[in-house]
Amino acid sequence: MTPGKFNVPRQKAVVWNTPAADAIMAHMQAEGLSRAVLLSTRSLQDTALLDGIRRTLGGRLAGEYTQVGAHSPRPAVLAGAAAARDCGADVILAVGGGSVVDAAKIVQACLWADVRDEGGMAALADGTWPTDFDRRAGPRIVAVPTTLSAAEFTPLAGITDPARGVKDLYLHPLLVPEIVVLDPAATLYTPEWLLTSTGIRAMDHATATLCSTGATPYGDAMARAALPMLAQGLRGLRRAPDDMEARSRCLIGAWFAISGPVSGVPVGASHGIGRVIGAAFGVAHGHTSCVLMPGVLRWNREADDERQAEVAALIGAPGQEASAAVAALVAELGLPGRLSEVGIDRAAFPTIVKHAMVMLSHPTTAGNQRRVGDERDVEEMLTLCL
């Protein structure tokens, strides 16, 4: 018998197929909350989605910061924390994609730990959390995702230090949002390329879970449920962008896909390298999986124990190599499938390799199907992805 461990996320509820504004208001009324701060992006600040939340909450909306940029830069986190602090927020509303949700997690941490500058953020990234952090009263997060990256289910946040061009990882069980609202209508404001590419990111979560060296029965079951939901939902969106059932299927599939990593299953090289090329070269979060996943699957093939064949079958391509099946789906969705298509060539390899070796040593990305021994292994993978 193989021993194992399941980490239980510190979340209260997941609400699905309910209008975001109604779900937020219901939570605030039930918990006696009266001063919300809204965190989002410039692309959403003037949309009907945020206007509906503003209108529904009325005087319960105490402040806003809608300037969170891609890859959650440190300055945006500090500005968001200042906005929350200035309005006396008792709940943080994170409405947007993974960058907004990750920023909200560290806004929450800054409030709880009284961090007001980049030096304090750096200490948290190093794991120097206040000894009484768990006992500090502070606002929790209600997350309304508009993409499929599923950051709203994890206690991990990636925050970019623009000065170094590096994404630092922050990990604490209480970072995970308390309430998640999966409203298909909230994804209508997301460009198709962004929604579908983060859908491939979600598929990467499930694939890395199923193929992980630290696979678990729970993670396997959730990945097996997620992969066909995502494949069907993404194909449905491509055929009919207004198909709300397909959007709902994608959101729930992304939730299932991340469940393995959240419970403690370590993922692998596609995620570790993806965090590097996102922070250092500005590649969109979803696109990192589109361009890395097929090549990493090919590199891992010699260590495969039939899990990759299962991945291919689950996404509707039985009998194919998993790398080819994923590449075909990426192409079907009209997304970039090679590093060269997102502006990365061999000249970037030394930078990527150096930072990837550090990232792949992190416990959350130490489950690659084939052992990554040295920098040459990372370079081999990158070559397969060019």
Secondary structure, DSSP 8 states (H G I E B T S, - for coil): ------------EEEESS-HHHHHHHHHHHHT---EEEE--TTTTTSHHHHHHHHHHGGGEEEEE----TT-BHHHHHHHHHHHHHTT-SEEEEEESHHHHHHHHHHHHHHHHT--SHHHHHHHHTT---TTGGG----EEEEEESSS--GGG-SEEEEEETTTTEEEEEE-GGGS-SEEEE-GGGGGGS-HHHHHHHHHHHHHHHHHHHT-TT--HHHHHHHHHHHHHHHHHHHHHHH-TT-HHHHHHHHHHHHHHHHHHHHT----HHHHHHHHHHHHH---HHHHHHHHHHHHHHHHGGG--SHHHHHHHHTT-TTS-HHHHHHHHHHHTT---SGGGGT--GGGHHHHHHHHHHHTTSGGG---SS---SHHHHHHHHHHH-
